[in-house]
Amino acid sequence: MRFTQVLCGTASAVVLAGLFTAGAVQAQEVEIPTVDSIVVTAQKREQNLQDVPVVVTAVGAKLLQDTGIKDIKDLTILTPGLTVTSTTSEASTTARVRGVGTVGDNPGLESSVGIVIDGVYRPRNGVSFGDLGEMERIEVLKGPQGTLFGKNTSAGVINVVTKEPEFGFAANAEATIGNFNAHGLAASVTGPLFGTETLAGRLYVAARERDGYNDVNNGRGPSDRDQDADQGFYTVRGQLLFVPNDEATFKIIADYTKRDENCCGAVQIRTGPTAGILNLVSGGVALAPTAKPYDRVVYANRGTPSSIEDKGVSLEGNIELPIGELTSITAIRNWRTDNGQDSDFSTADLAYRNKDGTNYSEFLTFTQELRLAGKTGNLDWLVGAFLADEKLETKANFLYGNHYEQYLGRLLSQSAANPAGIANFISILTGRAPNTTFTPGQGLRDSYSQRAKTIALFTSNTLQLTDAFSITAGLRYSADKKDLDTYQTITDGGVGCGIGLSPAGQARIAGIVGPASTPLVVGRLCLPWANPLFNNRGTHQTRTDKEWSGTVKAAYRFSPEVFSYASFARGYKGGGYNLDRTQSSNGLQSGGQGVLPIQDTSFEGEFVDSYEIGLKNTLFNRSVLFNVTGFYQKFTDFQLNTFLGTSFAVRSIPEVVSQGVDVDFLWFTPVRGLSVQSGFTYAKTEYGDQKIPNDPGNALSQLPGSRLSLAPEYSASGSLTYERPVGDNYRARFNVGAKYSSEYNTGSDLFPPKTQEGYTVVNARIGFGAASEAWTVELWGQNILDEEYTQVGFNGFLQGASGLSATNATYVPANDTITYDAFLGAPRTYGVTLRAKF
């Protein structure tokens, strides 16, 4: 059967609203849609929505258009329990389901929430953001999907299906203008290329630009950019569909996307007392004197250029054999991001990353999936294999700015009252000439080369024991092998730290600051990027994980209207390596604060045991869908990637528990053309009470027993769509959607100043055009109430100390001197889109 024939519906209540798209004349000729008309493929086979023992939220093509969804970040407004954030660039993007996800700033970590586009697994969340083109639907599968979707994922899967070629000619185009000088063009064409039903093609092209959301105060430069968080990209996607006979179909997809933008500057959400020293060394106002984050003024003397290139090709074949249907998906993809950064997020020139070809991450990935599915008696069976070969190249630079040495010296002198007396305090400590201990433009230049190979065998089978009762069992065996070669260097050899580590240097420092303060001074001279023990250091590491995962589900239909199920799933996400410098007192992960490079940077795999019980109800003459699912998920060795103030570290958290309820609701109202969908998620997602292991300085002391970052306890979404004819030749369509998230903390360390209060984002769109859809004009707005919210909060670079009590590691607000920075959510945007169909 052709894959498009499967897609007569989608996998949740959300998509149903999007499918009700009949034109003004046609609306009078068709029956009101009902819930039981929808077929889904959430288990890689055709099933009715209300027969599937899986929690799936999906959005169909029309609702994607009505709500202005271009990428997965936009999808959050329609999906309760889904949170998507970006940090240092659009490539550093993280999706979380039910409060669980993987922080995106470290490419060494695989994603707890997997991304699959047209059957092809993507290596990290950040590769799936941008204009995804013409989409058939997006599905969000909640909970571990350890059997059927490519690589193992412990929290969920976002499955994107784009529109395939058609054998009838069609073309469309759109032009958009909006505030922030936004403008964009997109066009597509599809139709037969050979024969009437043998070879068809589809081509989609788009280009979009927008000025930045943020103004930039760049002080004395060298950057002269006055805006940040702009947009500029183009994308091309081509498909060929070949149908040689009734038993086989083949589809080739090739795509290319290029982004050149400036992202992402940060604003202050609290300005600490070190701002005075920053002002002193910069010769001006280095930070917002009083934090007013939603003035959207970024302080940065260095730019944030970002380039992303994503390209790939895939071949999917489906062949009907006497024993079942064979599916093969082969893909090769390349994705690269190059970035620059003002690492101190101020107009003082402390430290920066240079976009010069030595600060990038690049993935080259080959994947092959084979599935054979069939039916024997009362048994629906599926067996398959998955292969992935992933090459990851990461290079990093981190360089001293013109003010690093002076700023660090003033910090160590613990005074800014007498500039003349302390301006060269580092020179006093080391005995070197000014600005030669931490010479501007010098610093670390590291490279990481990782190869990851995955081989997996899997099966999923459903046995229909009676007309009402069935059991589904899935099993997967995965073998993951990773090899990492690391080479680290410091361009100036780490001279300042070298003096601090030598006996003579320590004696000199002790004579100036006293023996009690000497360890602190040496520690500040020997931060990871300045430590000569990393210089010309090469290491090789290898690890292999072999694990079982799977699921068992029991389903019972009480009546044609009521379907129930209970399930258990074991999920798994592979271990890996931290691709950043870390150091400790003994060179081990278990060590306290110190300067010895950690040799073993590996971390263990992440596991989850998930239990669900659900009830799917189809009510009121099949016009209402009301589904409720209770869930309990226990994660062990949860991979937490956290910024410790000087570097990223990965900690294996012994226990994380996520428990709660998912609700989906849909109503095809008696008013023709009016449909309502909504969803609600209650997720209590918390760390266990155990003390976090390997936590030097108690940086993660706030975690035990607390809710995870970016994990709202309550979230709810809703969308109302109304379409009606206007006379005989025109139609109007209205849509309003909203998403509410309750309070949550935005920082991985859970320090209270990073808390985001509950908020609601509202989008709306009004369209008017020809009943035939030959033309349509749409007025639209995103975040129309201009809700102000923080994506991620973090500690300013070397800007203050935490308020942790030295005795019991509790947080004492009066002792907190940190400047807190944040990446903000998007402001209100609005515009006009003109669409045409041919």
ZAMARGU-4260 file (C-alpha; in steps of 0.2 Angstrom, whole numbers, plus 5000, padded with zeros to 4 digits):
<rodrens>
0) 5000/5000/5000 | 5006/5017/4996 | 5013/5027/5011 | 5002/5041/5008 | 4986/5030/5009
5) 4990/5027/5027 | 4989/5045/5031 | 4971/5048/5030 | 4972/5054/5048 | 4984/5057/5061
10) 4989/5051/5078 | 4980/5063/5091 | 4966/5074/5095 | 4976/5089/5089 | 4978/5084/5071
15) 4959/5081/5070 | 4956/5099/5071 | 4969/5102/5057 | 4961/5090/5046 | 4944/5099/5045
20) 4949/5109/5030 | 4935/5107/5018 | 4931/5123/5007 | 4916/5133/5008 | 4906/5124/4995
25) 4913/5107/4999 | 4909/5109/5018 | 4891/5108/5013 | 4893/5091/5004 | 4903/5081/5016
30) 4898/5074/5033 | 4905/5081/5049 | 4921/5071/5052 | 4921/5058/5066 | 4935/5052/5078
35) 4935/5034/5071 | 4940/5039/5053 | 4958/5042/5059 | 4971/5030/5055 | 4988/5031/5063
40) 5006/5023/5061 | 5013/5027/5079 | 5018/5008/5080 | 5024/5007/5062 | 5008/4999/5056
45) 4991/5005/5051 | 4979/5007/5067 | 4964/5017/5072 | 4968/5031/5083 | 4958/5024/5097
50) 4965/5007/5096 | 4983/5012/5099 | 4990/5010/5117 | 5002/5024/5115 | 5001/5043/5121
55) 5004/5053/5105 | 5000/5071/5101 | 5001/5075/5082 | 4997/5091/5072 | 4991/5089/5054
60) 4995/5100/5039 | 4981/5112/5040 | 4983/5116/5059 | 5002/5118/5056 | 4998/5131/5044
65) 4984/5139/5055 | 4996/5141/5070 | 5011/5146/5060 | 5022/5132/5064 | 5038/5131/5054
70) 5049/5121/5066 | 5048/5111/5082 | 5050/5125/5093 | 5034/5133/5087 | 5026/5116/5091
75) 5026/5119/5109 | 5010/5130/5109 | 5000/5114/5103 | 5008/5101/5114 | 5006/5101/5133
80) 5021/5093/5142 | 5033/5098/5128 | 5046/5112/5131 | 5059/5118/5119 | 5073/5130/5122
85) 5088/5137/5114 | 5104/5144/5122 | 5120/5150/5114 | 5114/5147/5096 | 5099/5140/5087
90) 5110/5124/5086 | 5110/5122/5105 | 5092/5118/5106 | 5084/5105/5118 | 5067/5097/5118
95) 5059/5091/5134 | 5044/5079/5136 | 5035/5078/5153 | 5050/5088/5160 | 5064/5077/5154
100) 5077/5081/5141 | 5095/5084/5138 | 5104/5101/5139 | 5110/5105/5122 | 5127/5114/5124
105) 5137/5098/5124 | 5137/5088/5108 | 5144/5073/5117 | 5127/5069/5124 | 5113/5061/5114
110) 5096/5067/5116 | 5083/5060/5128 | 5070/5066/5116 | 5074/5060/5098 | 5070/5068/5082
115) 5065/5058/5067 | 5062/5067/5050 | 5054/5056/5036 | 5060/5040/5045 | 5078/5046/5047
120) 5085/5048/5065 | 5094/5065/5068 | 5109/5065/5079 | 5104/5080/5090 | 5089/5091/5093
125) 5097/5106/5086 | 5097/5099/5068 | 5078/5100/5067 | 5075/5118/5069 | 5072/5129/5054
130) 5059/5129/5040 | 5054/5111/5039 | 5045/5114/5023 | 5028/5106/5018 | 5023/5095/5032
135) 5010/5081/5032 | 5010/5080/5051 | 5021/5081/5067 | 5019/5068/5080 | 5025/5069/5098
140) 5026/5052/5106 | 5028/5053/5125 | 5038/5041/5135 | 5052/5030/5131 | 5052/5024/5113
145) 5065/5010/5114 | 5059/4999/5101 | 5054/5006/5084 | 5061/5024/5081 | 5080/5023/5076
150) 5091/5026/5091 | 5085/5023/5108 | 5077/5038/5117 | 5072/5038/5135 | 5059/5052/5136
155) 5050/5053/5119 | 5051/5055/5100 | 5046/5070/5089 | 5042/5062/5072 | 5041/5074/5057
160) 5033/5068/5041 | 5034/5080/5026 | 5022/5079/5011 | 5027/5067/4998 | 5025/5070/4979
165) 5008/5068/4971 | 5003/5062/4954 | 4991/5077/4951 | 4999/5093/4946 | 4999/5106/4960
170) 5009/5122/4965 | 5008/5135/4978 | 5017/5150/4984 | 5017/5162/4999 | 5025/5179/5003
175) 5026/5185/5021 | 5030/5202/5029 | 5030/5206/5047 | 5037/5217/5061 | 5056/5217/5064
180) 5057/5219/5046 | 5053/5200/5043 | 5050/5195/5025 | 5050/5178/5017 | 5046/5168/5001
185) 5041/5150/4999 | 5035/5140/4984 | 5032/5122/4980 | 5027/5112/4965 | 5022/5094/4963
190) 5016/5082/4949 | 5020/5068/4938 | 5037/5067/4929 | 5034/5050/4919 | 5018/5042/4916
195) 5002/5045/4926 | 5006/5035/4941 | 5024/5030/4939 | 5036/5044/4944 | 5031/5060/4953
200) 5041/5074/4960 | 5040/5088/4973 | 5051/5103/4975 | 5050/5115/4990 | 5061/5131/4991
205) 5060/5145/5005 | 5070/5160/5010 | 5067/5170/5026 | 5075/5185/5034 | 5071/5195/5050
210) 5080/5209/5060 | 5085/5205/5078 | 5074/5204/5093 | 5088/5212/5104 | 5097/5228/5103
215) 5116/5227/5107 | 5126/5239/5117 | 5144/5235/5111 | 5154/5247/5121 | 5171/5250/5113
220) 5169/5235/5102 | 5178/5228/5092 | 5160/5222/5086 | 5149/5236/5079 | 5133/5225/5077
225) 5118/5234/5085 | 5106/5219/5084 | 5106/5201/5090 | 5094/5186/5087 | 5090/5189/5069
230) 5086/5177/5056 | 5093/5173/5039 | 5092/5156/5030 | 5086/5147/5014 | 5081/5129/5011
235) 5078/5118/4997 | 5070/5101/4998 | 5067/5089/4983 | 5058/5072/4982 | 5055/5059/4969
240) 5042/5045/4971 | 5044/5030/4960 | 5030/5017/4959 | 5035/5004/4947 | 5020/4992/4951
245) 5007/4989/4964 | 5019/4980/4975 | 5033/4993/4977 | 5036/5011/4980 | 5053/5020/4981
250) 5056/5038/4988 | 5071/5049/4987 | 5073/5065/4997 | 5087/5077/4996 | 5088/5093/5006
255) 5100/5108/5009 | 5098/5122/5022 | 5110/5136/5025 | 5108/5148/5040 | 5119/5164/5043
260) 5113/5173/5058 | 5118/5182/5074 | 5113/5172/5089 | 5112/5172/5104 | 5116/5186/5116
265) 5110/5186/5134 | 5103/5199/5145 | 5105/5202/5164 | 5091/5196/5175 | 5101/5202/5190
270) 5116/5213/5190 | 5128/5208/5204 | 5142/5219/5213 | 5156/5213/5201 | 5148/5225/5189
275) 5158/5239/5197 | 5174/5230/5192 | 5168/5226/5175 | 5164/5245/5172 | 5181/5250/5179
280) 5191/5238/5167 | 5179/5242/5152 | 5180/5261/5154 | 5161/5262/5153 | 5145/5253/5157
285) 5148/5235/5155 | 5132/5228/5161 | 5114/5234/5163 | 5116/5245/5179 | 5099/5239/5185
290) 5093/5223/5176 | 5078/5226/5165 | 5079/5210/5154 | 5063/5214/5144 | 5070/5230/5138
295) 5080/5217/5127 | 5097/5226/5128 | 5111/5214/5126 | 5128/5220/5132 | 5142/5212/5122
300) 5158/5220/5114 | 5160/5204/5103 | 5148/5197/5091 | 5138/5181/5090 | 5139/5175/5072
305) 5132/5158/5069 | 5132/5148/5053 | 5123/5132/5051 | 5123/5120/5036 | 5112/5105/5035
310) 5111/5093/5020 | 5107/5075/5016 | 5099/5062/5005 | 5088/5047/5010 | 5081/5032/5000
315) 5065/5024/5006 | 5059/5008/4998 | 5043/4998/5002 | 5040/4981/4994 | 5026/4969/4996
320) 5032/4951/4998 | 5022/4935/5000 | 5026/4935/5019 | 5024/4954/5022 | 5030/4971/5018
325) 5048/4975/5018 | 5054/4993/5022 | 5071/5000/5019 | 5077/5018/5024 | 5095/5022/5020
330) 5101/5040/5023 | 5117/5050/5024 | 5118/5067/5032 | 5130/5081/5036 | 5127/5095/5048
335) 5139/5108/5054 | 5137/5123/5065 | 5151/5137/5067 | 5149/5150/5081 | 5157/5165/5089
340) 5152/5171/5106 | 5155/5185/5119 | 5158/5173/5133 | 5156/5186/5147 | 5140/5194/5140
345) 5146/5211/5144 | 5155/5226/5136 | 5171/5222/5146 | 5183/5211/5135 | 5186/5196/5146
350) 5184/5181/5135 | 5177/5176/5119 | 5175/5162/5106 | 5181/5166/5088 | 5171/5161/5073
355) 5187/5157/5063 | 5185/5139/5058 | 5191/5132/5075 | 5175/5133/5085 | 5162/5121/5077
360) 5154/5105/5078 | 5150/5094/5063 | 5141/5077/5061 | 5142/5065/5047 | 5130/5051/5049
365) 5125/5036/5040 | 5109/5026/5045 | 5101/5011/5038 | 5085/5003/5044 | 5076/4987/5038
370) 5059/4982/5043 | 5048/4967/5038 | 5030/4967/5044 | 5016/4956/5041 | 5000/4947/5049
375) 4999/4928/5053 | 4981/4924/5059 | 4978/4935/5075 | 4996/4940/5076 | 5003/4957/5068
380) 5022/4955/5068 | 5037/4966/5064 | 5055/4963/5064 | 5069/4974/5060 | 5087/4980/5061
385) 5095/4997/5063 | 5113/5003/5059 | 5120/5020/5063 | 5138/5026/5059 | 5141/5043/5066
390) 5157/5054/5065 | 5157/5069/5076 | 5171/5082/5074 | 5171/5096/5087 | 5184/5110/5088
395) 5184/5123/5102 | 5193/5139/5105 | 5192/5150/5121 | 5202/5166/5120 | 5208/5180/5133
400) 5201/5197/5129 | 5210/5213/5132 | 5203/5215/5150 | 5204/5197/5156 | 5221/5199/5166
405) 5216/5216/5173 | 5198/5210/5178 | 5205/5194/5186 | 5218/5204/5196 | 5205/5215/5203
410) 5194/5200/5208 | 5209/5193/5217 | 5214/5209/5225 | 5196/5209/5232 | 5195/5228/5229
415) 5190/5241/5216 | 5192/5256/5227 | 5210/5260/5222 | 5212/5257/5203 | 5230/5263/5202
420) 5236/5251/5216 | 5228/5235/5209 | 5228/5237/5190 | 5243/5226/5188 | 5239/5214/5202
425) 5242/5199/5191 | 5259/5206/5187 | 5263/5208/5205 | 5258/5190/5208 | 5267/5182/5194
430) 5282/5194/5192 | 5278/5196/5173 | 5275/5212/5163 | 5257/5218/5162 | 5246/5208/5149
435) 5259/5195/5146 | 5252/5182/5159 | 5235/5181/5150 | 5240/5189/5133 | 5225/5195/5123
440) 5220/5183/5109 | 5229/5168/5117 | 5219/5153/5125 | 5214/5136/5122 | 5211/5127/5106
445) 5205/5109/5108 | 5199/5096/5096 | 5188/5081/5099 | 5185/5067/5086 | 5172/5054/5090
450) 5165/5039/5081 | 5149/5031/5086 | 5143/5015/5079 | 5126/5007/5083 | 5119/4990/5078
455) 5101/4986/5084 | 5089/4971/5082 | 5071/4974/5086 | 5054/4966/5085 | 5036/4972/5089
460) 5021/4960/5089 | 5002/4962/5093 | 4992/4946/5097 | 4973/4948/5097 | 4968/4935/5110
465) 4949/4940/5108 | 4939/4953/5099 | 4941/4964/5114 | 4958/4959/5122 | 4976/4961/5114
470) 4994/4960/5120 | 5008/4970/5112 | 5026/4965/5115 | 5042/4974/5109 | 5060/4970/5111
475) 5076/4978/5106 | 5094/4973/5108 | 5107/4988/5105 | 5126/4988/5104 | 5134/5005/5104
480) 5152/5008/5103 | 5161/5025/5104 | 5179/5030/5101 | 5185/5047/5106 | 5202/5055/5102
485) 5205/5072/5111 | 5219/5084/5108 | 5220/5099/5119 | 5232/5114/5119 | 5235/5131/5126
490) 5243/5144/5114 | 5253/5153/5127 | 5258/5137/5136 | 5248/5142/5152 | 5262/5153/5159
495) 5251/5161/5173 | 5246/5144/5180 | 5263/5137/5178 | 5270/5150/5190 | 5256/5146/5202
500) 5259/5128/5202 | 5278/5130/5204 | 5285/5130/5222 | 5294/5146/5219 | 5278/5154/5212
505) 5267/5148/5227 | 5280/5155/5239 | 5279/5172/5230 | 5260/5172/5230 | 5260/5167/5248
510) 5271/5182/5252 | 5259/5194/5244 | 5241/5187/5249 | 5246/5175/5264 | 5246/5156/5265
515) 5227/5155/5268 | 5223/5164/5252 | 5236/5155/5241 | 5225/5140/5236 | 5211/5152/5230
520) 5223/5163/5220 | 5232/5147/5212 | 5214/5140/5208 | 5210/5156/5199 | 5226/5157/5189
525) 5223/5138/5184 | 5206/5138/5178 | 5203/5125/5164 | 5207/5136/5149 | 5223/5142/5158
530) 5230/5125/5165 | 5247/5120/5157 | 5243/5102/5162 | 5231/5102/5147 | 5244/5108/5135
535) 5248/5097/5120 | 5238/5083/5129 | 5231/5069/5118 | 5220/5055/5124 | 5210/5040/5117
540) 5195/5033/5125 | 5183/5019/5120 | 5167/5012/5128 | 5154/4999/5123 | 5136/4998/5129
545) 5126/4982/5125 | 5108/4984/5132 | 5090/4977/5131 | 5075/4988/5130 | 5057/4985/5126
550) 5039/4986/5130 | 5023/4975/5135 | 5006/4982/5133 | 4989/4975/5137 | 4974/4983/5129
555) 4955/4979/5132 | 4940/4987/5123 | 4925/4988/5135 | 4914/4994/5121 | 4915/5002/5104
560) 4917/5019/5113 | 4929/5014/5127 | 4947/5007/5125 | 4959/5004/5139 | 4977/4999/5141
565) 4991/4997/5153 | 5009/4996/5148 | 5027/4994/5154 | 5042/5001/5144 | 5061/5000/5147
570) 5070/5014/5139 | 5088/5017/5136 | 5100/5031/5130 | 5118/5027/5127 | 5133/5033/5137
575) 5146/5044/5130 | 5160/5057/5133 | 5160/5075/5140 | 5167/5086/5126 | 5174/5099/5137
580) 5189/5102/5149 | 5186/5096/5167 | 5198/5095/5182 | 5198/5090/5200 | 5210/5087/5215
585) 5214/5069/5210 | 5211/5069/5191 | 5195/5058/5194 | 5177/5062/5192 | 5175/5059/5211
590) 5188/5072/5216 | 5185/5089/5223 | 5190/5106/5217 | 5208/5105/5210 | 5219/5107/5194
595) 5222/5090/5188 | 5214/5085/5171 | 5201/5072/5173 | 5207/5057/5162 | 5191/5048/5161
600) 5177/5059/5154 | 5165/5046/5151 | 5147/5044/5158 | 5135/5030/5159 | 5120/5026/5149
605) 5103/5033/5155 | 5089/5021/5159 | 5070/5023/5162 | 5056/5011/5168 | 5040/5018/5162
610) 5022/5013/5167 | 5006/5019/5159 | 4988/5016/5161 | 4976/5024/5149 | 4958/5026/5144
615) 4952/5032/5127 | 4934/5037/5125 | 4925/5041/5109 | 4909/5050/5114 | 4893/5059/5108
620) 4890/5050/5091 | 4909/5049/5089 | 4911/5068/5088 | 4921/5070/5105 | 4937/5062/5109
625) 4943/5062/5128 | 4958/5052/5132 | 4967/5051/5149 | 4983/5043/5153 | 4992/5041/5170
630) 5011/5038/5169 | 5025/5034/5181 | 5043/5035/5174 | 5059/5031/5185 | 5075/5036/5177
635) 5092/5030/5184 | 5109/5037/5179 | 5100/5052/5172 | 5113/5062/5162 | 5114/5080/5168
640) 5124/5092/5158 | 5127/5107/5169 | 5138/5123/5168 | 5148/5124/5184 | 5154/5142/5181
645) 5170/5138/5172 | 5166/5122/5161 | 5152/5110/5157 | 5152/5094/5167 | 5141/5078/5165
650) 5134/5071/5181 | 5125/5054/5182 | 5110/5058/5193 | 5105/5042/5203 | 5087/5044/5202
655) 5074/5055/5193 | 5055/5052/5194 | 5042/5059/5182 | 5024/5055/5186 | 5007/5063/5182
660) 4993/5063/5169 | 4991/5067/5151 | 4974/5072/5144 | 4968/5075/5126 | 4951/5082/5121
665) 4943/5085/5104 | 4926/5091/5100 | 4919/5092/5082 | 4905/5104/5088 | 4887/5104/5080
670) 4892/5121/5073 | 4898/5116/5055 | 4916/5122/5053 | 4920/5124/5072 | 4931/5112/5081
675) 4940/5113/5098 | 4955/5104/5104 | 4965/5105/5120 | 4977/5095/5131 | 4983/5095/5148
680) 4998/5088/5157 | 5002/5086/5175 | 5020/5080/5177 | 5029/5080/5194 | 5046/5077/5188
685) 5059/5077/5202 | 5076/5072/5207 | 5078/5058/5220 | 5083/5063/5238 | 5101/5056/5236
690) 5116/5068/5237 | 5123/5071/5219 | 5139/5061/5217 | 5155/5069/5211 | 5149/5087/5215
695) 5164/5098/5219 | 5160/5113/5229 | 5142/5107/5231 | 5137/5116/5215 | 5122/5104/5213
700) 5117/5104/5231 | 5099/5111/5227 | 5095/5096/5216 | 5090/5082/5228 | 5071/5081/5231
705) 5068/5096/5219 | 5059/5098/5202 | 5070/5097/5187 | 5074/5113/5178 | 5062/5118/5164
710) 5049/5105/5170 | 5033/5114/5173 | 5021/5105/5185 | 5006/5110/5175 | 5005/5114/5156
715) 4989/5116/5145 | 4986/5120/5127 | 4971/5124/5117 | 4966/5128/5099 | 4950/5134/5092
720) 4947/5133/5073 | 4932/5140/5064 | 4929/5140/5045 | 4914/5147/5036 | 4908/5152/5019
725) 4907/5170/5014 | 4894/5171/5000 | 4896/5158/4987 | 4914/5161/4982 | 4924/5166/4997
730) 4928/5158/5014 | 4935/5164/5031 | 4945/5154/5043 | 4950/5159/5061 | 4961/5150/5073
735) 4967/5155/5091 | 4979/5144/5101 | 4987/5146/5118 | 4999/5137/5129 | 5000/5139/5148
740) 5015/5133/5158 | 5016/5134/5177 | 5031/5140/5187 | 5048/5132/5184 | 5067/5135/5186
745) 5077/5138/5171 | 5094/5134/5177 | 5102/5117/5178 | 5108/5121/5196 | 5091/5127/5202
750) 5097/5143/5210 | 5081/5152/5215 | 5085/5168/5205 | 5083/5158/5189 | 5065/5154/5192
755) 5052/5158/5178 | 5034/5162/5184 | 5019/5154/5176 | 5015/5162/5159 | 5004/5160/5144
760) 5008/5162/5126 | 4994/5165/5113 | 4994/5164/5094 | 4980/5169/5082 | 4977/5169/5063
765) 4963/5176/5052 | 4962/5171/5034 | 4951/5176/5020 | 4951/5170/5002 | 4943/5161/4988
770) 4933/5146/4992 | 4944/5136/4980 | 4959/5142/4989 | 4966/5150/4974 | 4971/5164/4985
775) 4971/5168/5003 | 4976/5183/5014 | 4981/5179/5032 | 4984/5191/5046 | 4994/5183/5060
780) 5002/5186/5077 | 5013/5175/5088 | 5014/5178/5106 | 5001/5192/5103 | 5000/5197/5122
785) 5019/5200/5121 | 5021/5188/5136 | 5038/5190/5144 | 5047/5174/5149 | 5065/5167/5151
790) 5071/5152/5141 | 5087/5148/5151 | 5095/5157/5165 | 5114/5155/5169 | 5128/5162/5180
795) 5138/5177/5173 | 5156/5172/5168 | 5167/5174/5184 | 5154/5187/5190 | 5151/5183/5209
800) 5149/5169/5221 | 5134/5158/5225 | 5125/5160/5241 | 5128/5142/5247 | 5132/5140/5265
805) 5149/5133/5269 | 5142/5122/5282 | 5127/5113/5275 | 5127/5119/5256 | 5110/5128/5258
810) 5106/5143/5248 | 5107/5160/5257 | 5101/5174/5246 | 5110/5187/5256 | 5127/5178/5252
815) 5123/5177/5233 | 5134/5190/5223 | 5132/5182/5206 | 5126/5192/5190 | 5113/5181/5182
820) 5111/5181/5163 | 5097/5174/5153 | 5092/5169/5135 | 5074/5176/5132 | 5059/5169/5124
825) 5053/5177/5108 | 5043/5194/5109 | 5027/5197/5100 | 5028/5196/5081 | 5014/5199/5068
830) 5012/5201/5050 | 5003/5196/5034 | 5005/5181/5023 | 4998/5180/5005 | 4995/5162/4998
835) 4991/5156/4981 | 4988/5139/4974 | 4988/5134/4956
</rodrens>
